[in-house]
Structures are given as C-alpha cells and as structure tokens.
Amino acid sequence: MYQRLGETVRVGKMAYRLSQSLGRTKETITSLLFKANSLYLGQHDKAIKYVVEAESLLNSLSDVSPSYLTRQKKNILFRKSYAYFYKGEWDEALEAGLECLKLLENSGNKSDTAYILYLLGCIYLRKDDIDIALDYASSGLTMFEEIGDQVGLATILELLGAISYNKGELNQAIKYCKKILSSIMISSRVKLLSMSLLGEVYVIRGEFDKALKYSKQGIVLAEKDNLYDFFVRFQIKIGSIYMLKGEYDLALEYLKPGLSLAEKMKDVLGITSSLVYLVFLYLEKDDIEEVKKYLKRLKKMEVQMGVKVITHAYQLLKAIFLLKTGGSRNRTEAETLLKQISSDETNLIIITNALIYLCEFYLEELKLFEDTEALSKVNPLIGQLYKISEEQRLYGTLAETKLLQAKVALIQMNFEEAQRLLTQAQRVAELYGITRTAQKISSEHDNYLEKLSEWKSLKERDAPVSERLRLASVEGVIERLQGKGAIEPPELVDEEPIVLLIMDKSGVSYFTYPFKEDWDFEWLFSSFMSAFDTFSSEVFSESIDRIKIGENLILINPIETFLVCYVIKGQSYLGLQKLNRFSEAVRNNSDIWERLTKAVQTGEELELNNPTALGDVMNEIFSV
C-alpha cells in the first residue's frame, strides 16, 4: 500500500512539472492533489503546502463548471483535513472536515462520505468530545456496511474500539479489536493500532500475559512491514509490562534497544519514555549508579529540548531518587519538587505520579513521627488524584484511589465512611471491568469486617497511629498505584449460602428462600433488623453492599423500594456477583416484577415457582 502511495506522489511530481510547463492549471491542481498523498507517508507539512497551493489555483479559475469546482474543492478539503489531523492541529482539521462533509452530503459519493465521517470521529475523539465522536463513527460504520467496504469497515471498528476504551467500556473495546484482527481486508496499521489498544486494555485489567501476547504480535508485524514508529512503541510497551510483572532483566532486553532505536529515529516521546522506565527500573533494582547515569541523560535531553513535560519528568524522577536515598535534607528537597510538579500545569500523568508519591511521603511521615497533621495533607491529595484519574480515564487508578481513601478513613477511625468508600472502590472496578482489582478490593472489605472488633478496640483505647497504620496496611495499594508489581487476586472460593430475601424498607419480606433447613431465622432476622436500623440510609442509597453479623455476611442490593439480601458465610465476591445477577433479573423480568409490586398490596409472598420465571432465575443463578 505504501509503495503505491509513494508511486502516486512520484507521478504527481512529474505531472506537476509537465502541467506547469504547458500552462495547464486544471492538470496542475490534479497533480498537486497526487503530491498531497504524501500526508499518508508522514510528510504532513508538505501535504498542507500542496493543498494550499491547489486551493489558491482553484480559486483563480473563472471559466470552470460548478460541478468541477465543487468536486475539486471537496478533494482539497478532504486532504487538508487529514493532513492537519495527522499534524495534531485538531481545530484546523475539524474546520476542513466539516466543510468537506457539507459538500459531500448531496453528492451521492458514499465512500468519500464514510471516510470523512471516520475522520471527524477521530478528530472529536482527540478533542475529547466522545459522544460526538461516537455519533460520527456510528454513521460512518452504517455507510461502510452499505457499500461493503471491508477495509473501511475494519478502520472504523478500530475507532469504535478507541471510543469504547475512552468511555470506560473495556469489554466492548476488546470485542471491536478482536473483530478487526479476525478480518482479512485490513491494513497493517489498523492491525497494529488494534493490538496496541488491546495491550493497553489488558494492562489496565492487570492481565499482563494477554497484554504481552498482543504487544509481541504487534512488534513482529511492525518489523515485518518496516513500520518502525510502531516497532519502537511496542518495544517500549513490552519493556514496561515486564517491569509491572517485576521481571526486570526481561524488561531491560526491550527497553535498552527501544531507547537506541528511538534515538536513531529522533523520536522524542520514545526517548523520554524509555529513559523514564529505565530510571524506575534501576530504582527498583537498587542500582544507584545506573539510576544516576540515566537521570543524567534525561537531564541532558531536558536542557537540549527545553520542553516543560521533560523538565517535570526529570524533576519527578529526581524526587523519587532522593526519597530512595533517604536523609532529612533529601526528603525535604523531594517534597518540594513533588509539590511543585503537582501544582503546576504540566502533563497530567506526571502530576498523577507526583500526587501518589506525595501521599506515600506524608504517610511515611505519619508512621515515622506520629505526625497527625500529615493526614490532613493526604486527603486533599487523594481528592486531586481521583479527579485527574477520572479526567484521564485511568480506570485502575480510580478504583485504587478509592481504596486508599478508605484506608485513610480507617486510620482516622471513621468506620462508616471507610465502609462506604470500600463499596465505592469495588463498584468503580466492576463498572470498568477491572475484575482482578474488584476481587482484591472485595477481599480487603471482607478483611476489614473480620477485624472490625479489633478496629473498635483501637478506637476505644485511642491507639497510636503506628498501630492503625499496621492494621490498615496501606503499602500494597500505594505500590500498585506506583505500578510496582501485578495484583495478586485472592483465590476465589464459593460462598456457603444461607438464605435469600426480598424485603421492603420497613423489613416486610416478600420472598424468602432458605438454602439450609436448620437456619436460625429468628436470631438472624432480629440481628439483621438491628443492623438495618443503624445502616438503613446507607443501605438504600447503595453506600454499602455488605454487613457482618456474627459469622454471617449479609450482602445487600437495593432495587427501587425493595432490598435484596443474600446471607452467606465465607468470601463475598462470588456471592455479590450472583446477588447482582439475581437483582437484575428480578427488575427486568416483567412477570417477577409485577408479582412483587402486587405483593405489596396483597401481602402475599412470592414462592420459588410462583411465578414460574422466579424458579427459572433461581435455578440458573443459584442451582436450586
């Protein structure tokens, strides 16, 4: 494909010289449009120069038909929009693209219309107008399907995958990407974009082996087709994934060659990323001399480039290095650097990391010096971290930040707030399909309830902060936020079911299904109602999803005016999945929902097979 594009550009250059020598303006315009195909070869500035010249010549013509004028203006705008897009000038690309679409609307040219719809979707995605991007992409998809353009179809599916990723619909993004990779009519670049996106999604989900699989497929394809911009991207990505897995020697096998290639290509982003990862890696290996070497190289690059983001990347790494080496003077300098970065206008990913290390810094101050003022500094940082993570769609960081917030609430002995935040943290992870994180948070929640009496004892005797920190165990969440190692989710064990209930706010039950014949309903119910009175507002506002009574866990899911409760022993995670599925089925099945709402007036309880649909749902989910 790229050889053919290069040929059209070469022919365009020859035609341009000939048409100019003959004074043929129309042919000169056509030859300039051929030359403007250089935009697809990465020569964006040249392409813009050619289309601007073509546009000027077209405007100088006075004896041409309106149809010719419209057709050539459309061709010029089409290439101009693409050229500005590839150059990263979104507003200029959008202006040309919208004008082009307007000219195409009544032309009957569905192919060009579909491709400009695709481009407009890409532009709006870059401008962070995701809903508008989706509208254009969906219209383009319909048109590509109508004309049977398989190449265009695969291309726009990649865009839909990227939109899904940005909307937090990670499972949908995976489906789009896998559908693209199964297509025969697909360019190497679209394949590589899909592999890159799959790698990103699986890193977020903590599934590093799958991320490596697609990244390694990408590097093979990029090398085969001489697409070295992608090759260096995958080289660095694979190194970073091995870092996350804690396999530092393997990471070096990719990061060092990645750095060399990025330097050869003068790829500033690739050079910066490689140097940053290498400093982090050698910090973890406690190889101070190598850290100093790569910090020095990054400093040299910062001086040469004078780019603010590189300056802040260097300052961040220097601060982490100072914290690693220790000493009061180093810690003070590191704190100053981190505060400076987090309050400046710079790359939000760098700010995010600065905030994480500042949180760790103040929690260490709390541990070392019992400095309770440090807590008042941590909470605003966590709030800022959550906001930026939400804006940047750092879904794993979002969930872990909520978990950190919950642990800080525990240190402050605010138990109700801690439980509310634990529930929120798990729901964030569930919402974005980050299953391993959701499992880990659920385990942390169970652990908190197991140790609730110990926490209350600490509060009663006003225990020192060091004891609270030990019990809260913040180290794991901080390390995950810093990207140090993969999540080790708990081994999942099926819960021991006791009883399933549907009740209203007053405690009246409309469906009761005991899984055991010898369960003590009276004791459980009275204990539950006591807890229910305490937690009722949180329960019905979905603030908490579980209550522990004795050895039992009561898992809770509100549905409008009803409360579905699943009483179990053991781990909560798998039980919560079943409870959520059951609650959805109750609300979405018209037979069950009508009988349930009618029961409020009649007082008649639902039974296992009355309505029949209820029995089917119970059997499907709980195997009764």
N, C-alpha and C positions, 0 to 999 in steps of 0.2 A: 504493500500500500504506500509506504513512504518513498519507495523508489519511484512509483508512479507520480506521486505528488512532486517529487524533485524534477521529474521529467516535464511536467506541466509548467513548472516555474522556468525551466531552461527554454522550453518552446516559447513561453511568454516573453522572455528577454529577447529572443531572436525576432519574434513578431513585432515587438515594440520598436526595435531599431529599423526594421523594414517599413513599418507603417509610418513612422516619423519621417523617414527619407522621402516617402511618397506623399506626405501631407494628408494622410487618411485618418481623420480624427476618430471616426467610429471604430476603426480597427485598432487604433491606439488605445482607446478605452477598453476594448476587449482584451488586448494584450496585457494591460495593467491589471485587469482582474485575474488573469492567469498568473501573473507575477505575485499577486496578493495571496496566492495559495501558500506562500512562504510562511504565513501565520501558523499553518499546521506543522511546520518544521521548527517552530520555536523562534522564528525571526519576526517578532511582533511589531517592533518599531518600523522595520522595512515595509511590512504589510500595510500599516497605517499610512505611511508615506505614499504608497502606491494607490490606495483607495481615495485618499485626499486629492491626489493628482487627477485620478479618473473622475471624481466628483466635480472638480473645477472644469475639466474639459467638457463634461456633460452639460454643465450649466451654461457653457459658452455657445452650445449649439442652438440654432434658432429654426432650422428647416428640417426638423425630425417629427415623426408622428407621436401623438400622446402615448400610444401603446409601447413604442420603443423607449421613450423617456421613462415611463413607469417601470418597465422591465429592468432597464439598466440601473435605475435608482435603487430598485429592490436588491439587485445583485451587489451593489456597492454597500448599501446599509447592512446586508447580511454579513459580508466580510468585515466591515468596520466593527460591528457588534462583537463578532467572535475575536477579532484582534484585540480590542480593548478588554474583553473578558480575560483572555489569556495573559494580558499585561497586568491584570489586577485592578483596572480602573473601572469599578462597577457602575458608577453613575453614567459615565460616557457609554459604556456597553449597553446599559438599560435604555438610554435615550434612543440610540440607534436601533436596538432590537424592537422596541415598541413601535417606532416609525415603520420599520420593515414589516412587522405583523399587520399594521394597518393597511399597507399597500397590498399585502397578500390575501387579505380577508375575502375579496371578491374575485380573486384570480383563478380559482379552481386548482391551484398548484398545491395539492395536499402534502407532497413530500417536503417542499421547502417550508410550508407552514408548520409541519410537525417538527422539523429541525429547529425552527426559530422558537417554537413553544418549549422545546427541550432547553435551548439556551437561556430563555427567560426564566425557566425554573431554576437553572444553575445560578443565574445572577441573583435571583431573590434569595436563594439559599445562602449565598455568600454574604448578602446584605442582612441575613438573619431574619428575613420575613418568611418564616417557614410555611405558614398556611397559604400564602400567595404562591410560594414555590410549588406546593402540592397541587394547587389548582392548575397551574400551567403544565406540570408534569403529567397530571391525570388526563388533561385534554390532549397532550402530545401522545400519550400511550394509546388513547382511543383511535387517534388518527393513524398511528403506525400500524395498529391492528387492522384498520380498514383497508389500508393499501398493501398490507402483507409485507412490509419492510422488516425483515428479521434482524438486520444489522441495527437499524434504528430502534427496534423494539428492545434489543439487549442493552443498547446505550441508555435508553430512558429508564429501564429497570434498575440500572446501576444508580441513576439519580434518585429514583424512588427508595432504593436501599439507603442512600446517604440521608435522605429526608427522614426516613423512619428512624435511623440512628440518632439524628438530631432531635427528634420528638421523644426519644427515650423508648421507642418501640423496638427493642433489640431483637426479639424473636422474629418480628416481621422483616427487619433488616437482613437477618440470616437467610430467611426464605427467598428474598429477592436475589441476594448474591448467589445462592446455590442454584437458583433457576437460571441465572445468567451463565454460570460456569458449565451448566449442562447443555447450553446452546452451541450449535456448530457454527452458525453465522455470527461470529463475534470477533472484534479486533483484539489484538494483544493488549492494547492499552486499557480497554474496558475490562478485560480479564484481570489485569494487574490491579486496577482500581478496586475491583470486587474482592480480590484476595487480600488487598491491604485493609479494606473495611472489615472483612471477616476477622483478620488478625486483631484489629482494634476492639471489635465487639467481644471476642473471646478473652482478651486481656482484661477488659472491664469485668467480665463474668468470672475471672480467676481461673479460666480453663486454659492454662498456658500451653499444654501439649497440643491442643487444637490450634491455638494461635501460631505456634511454631510450624505446624503442618502446612497451613496456608501461606505463611511467610516464606517457608522454604520452597514451596511450589512457585511462589512469585519470583524468588531470586533465580531459579532455574530458567523460567520463561523469559525474564528480563535479560539474562545473559545470552540466551539463545537468539533473541531478536535485537540484540545490541541496544537495548533501551536502558542506558546507564544511569539516567536520572532515577528510574525505578530501582535499578540494581543497588545503588548506594542507599536508597531509602530502606530497602528490605535488609540490607547488610546491617545497618544500624539498628533496625527494629528487632532483628533476631538477637543481636547482642544484648539489647535492653531486656528482652524476655528472659534470656538466660540469667541476667542479673536478678530479675524478680524471683527466679527459681533458686537463687543462691548458688548457681553453678558458674563461678567467676572465671575459671580457666576457659570454659567454652565461650563465655561472653567475650573474653579478650580475643579469641580466634576470629570473631566477627567485627568487633569494634575497632581494633587497630587497622586492619585492611580497609574498613569503612572510612576511617579518618584519612588514610592515604589517598583513597580514590576521590573523596570529597575535596581534598586539597588539590588534586590533579585537575578536577573539573571546576575548581573555584566556586564550589557550592557552599556558600556562607552558612546556610542553615544546617547542612550536613556536617560541616566542620565544627560548628558550635555545639550541636547535639552530641557528636562523638566525644569532644573534649569534656563536656559536662558529665556524660555517662562514665567516662574513664576516671574522672576525679572521684565521683561517687563510688565507683568500684574499688579503687585503691584505698579509699577511706574505710570501706568495709573490710578490706584485707589488712588494714593497719600498716600499709606500706607508705610511710610518710614521705620518703624520697621521691617515689613515683607521683604522689599527690602534688608535691611541690613542683615537679617537672611539668605536669600538665596544667597546673594553675598558672605557671609562668607563661606557657604557650597561649593560654586563654587571655592572659593579661596583655601579651604582645598583640594578639588579634584585636583586642578591645581598643588599644592605642591606635592601631592602624586603621580600623574601620570607623571609630567614633560613633558607634551605634549604641543607643541607650539600652536596648534589651541585652546586648552582650555585656555592657557595664554592670547591669544588675545581676546577670547570670554569674559573673565573676565575683561580685560582692556576696551573693548568696553562698557560693561555694567556699569563699574565704571565711565567712561567718561559721559555716559548718565545720571547717577545718580548725578554727580557733576553739570551738566548743569541744572538738575531739581531743585537742592537745591539752585543754584544761588550764587552770590557773585563774585567779580573780581578774587580772588585767585582761586576759584573753576573753573571758566570759563577758566582761563589760563592753569590750570592743565589738564582740559578736552581737550582743543585744542591740547596740547602737546601729549596726549595719542592718540587722533584721527589721528593726523598727523603721528605719529609713526606707527600705525596699517596700515594706507593707503599706506605707502611707504615700508612696509616690505613684505617679501614673506611668505604669510600665506593663509589660506582658503579664496577663492575669495568672498564667500558670506559675510564673516565678513568684508572684505575690502569694499565691496559694501555698507554695512550699515555704516561703518565709513565715507565713502565719502558723504553719504546722510546727516549724522549728521553734518559733516563739512560744507556742503552747508548751512544747516539751521543756523549754528553758524555764518557764515560770513554775511548771510542775516539779522540776528538779529543785528549784529554789524553795518551794514548799516543803519538799522532802528533806533537804539539807539543813534548812534554817528555821523550819516550822513558821515560815513567813505567810500568815493567812492573807495578807494583802495581795499575794500572788494570785489567789483565786479570783479576786475582783478584776484582775488584769486578763485572766484566761477567758472568762465568759464573753466579753465583747469580741475577742479574737475568734472564738468559735462561731459567733453570730456572723462575723465578716466572712469567715471561711465558708460557712454554709451558703451565704448569698452568692459569693463568687462561684462556688462549685455548681450551684443551680444555674447561673448565667452561662457557665462554660460547659454545662452538661457533663460534669464529672460525676457520673451516677454512683460509682463505688465510693467516692469521697463523700458524697452527700449522706449515704447511709452510715458510713463510719464516723462522720462528724456528729450525727445524731447520737450514736453510741458513746462517743467521747463526752458529749454534753450530758448524757445520762450518768456517766461515771463521775463527772464533776458534781452533779446534783447529789449523788450518793456521798461523796466526800464532805459535802455541805450538810449532810443528814436530811436532805429534802426527799423523803422516800416516795411520796405520791408523785412528785414531779419526775423523779428518776424512772418510775414505772411507766408513766405516760410517755416519756422520751424513748424508753426501750421499745414500746409498742410502735411508736412512730418510726423508729430506725428500721425495724423489721418490715414495716409496710412500705417504706421507701425502697428497700432492697427487693421486695416482692413485686412492686409496681414496675420496676425496670428489668425484671427477670434475672437479677443477680443472685442466683439460687444459693451459692456457697456462702455468700455474705449473710443472706437471710437465715440460713441454718446456724451460722456462727452466732448471730445476734439472738436468735431464739434460745440457743444453749446458754448464752450469757444471762438472758432473762430468767430461765429456769434456775440457774445457779444463784441468782440474786434472791429468788423466792425461797430456795433451800436454806440460804444463810440469813434470812430476814430476822430471825431471833437474835443472831449474832450482831447484826447491824443495830438492832434496837438496844442491845446491851451496851454497845459502844456509845450510843447516844445518851443512855441513862447515866453513864459514868463520865460523860464528856471526854472521851478518849482522845489522845493526842493525834495530830494529823498523820503522823507516820503510820499508825495502826490503820487508819481509814484508807490511806493510800495503798497499803499492803492488801487489804481486803478488796478494794475497788479494782486493783490490778489493771492500771491504765497502760502499761508498757506495750501490750500486744496491739492495742488499737493505734497507738502512736506509731509503732513500727510499720503497721500496714498502711497508714496514711503516708508514711515516708517511702513506701514502695520497697520495704525490706522484707522480702520473702512472700511466699504464697499463703493464702488462707488454708488452714488445715481444718476443714469442717468436721464436726463430731460424727462419730459413727452413728447412723440413724437406726433406732430400734423402734419397732411398732409399739404404740401405746397399749395399755391394758384398759379397754373400755368398761365403763360402769353404767352410765345412763345418759340418754339424750333427751333434752327437754325443749319445748317451745312454750314460752310464757309471756305475760304482758308486764307493764311497769309495776302493777300492784302485786305481782307474784302469783297470779292465777295461771295455772298450767293448762294448755290446750292440746298438748301431745307429750306423752311420756313413754319412753321405750327403755326398759332396763335390760342391760346385757348380761346381768347376773341375777340369779333367783334370790340370793341371800343378802342383797344390799340393804343397808340401813337407811331407808328413805327419810324417816322422821329426823334422825340426827343430822343427816346431810342437809335436808331442806331447812331446818332451823338454823344451822350454821351458815348456810348459804344466804338466807334472808338477813341474817345479822351483818354479813359482809356486804350484801347487796345494799342495805341501808347506808353503809359507810361509803360505798363506791358508786351509788346509783347514777350520779351525774356523769361520772367518768365512763361508766358502762354504756349509757345510752348516747353519749357523744363520741363513742368509738375511741376514747382516750386510752383505755386499757383493754387487753384481749385475754387476760387470764387472772384468776385469783387462786391462791393456795389455801386449802382448808385441811389441816391435819396432813395425811399422806396423799390427799386428792388434789388434783388440779381441775378447776372449772374453767374451761375455755369458752369464750363469750363472743358472739357476733350479733349485733343488733340489726333488725330488718324493720324499718319504719317504726311502728309502735310495739313490735314484738322483740323478744330476746331469745336467741337460740343458744342453748348451753349444752356443752358436751363435757361430761365429767369423766376424768381418766386418772390413771396412775402412770408414772413414767415420763418419758420425754414428750414435749408438747408439739414439736414441729410437724410431724406427720399427722397428728390429730387435728391441728389447725387447718391443714390442707383439706382434710375430709370435712371439717366443720364448714369451711368456706364454700366448698363444692355443694354441700347439702343446703346451705342457706341460699345460694344462688338458685338451686333447683326449686326450692320452696317458693321463692319470689317469682320465678319465671314460668312456672307451670301453672296455667290458669285453673286447672281442677283443684290442685292443692291450695292455691292462694284463695280461691272463692270459698272453699270449705273452711279455711282457717279464719277468714274475716267473718263468715257467717257464725262460726262458733262463739264469737264474742257476744252476739245477741242471744244465741240459744243456750250457751253454757255447755254444749255437747262436745266432748273431747274427740279429737281425731284418733283413729286406730291404725294399726300397721298397714292393713289392706283396705282401709276405708277413709279416703278414696284409694282406688287401686294404684294410681300413679305414685302415691306415697310409698307403698310397699316396693314398687319397682325402683324408686330412687334409693330407698334404704338398702335394698339388696345390692344395687350397683356400687354404692359407696362403702357400705359397712359390711356387706356379705352376710346379712341376717338370714 
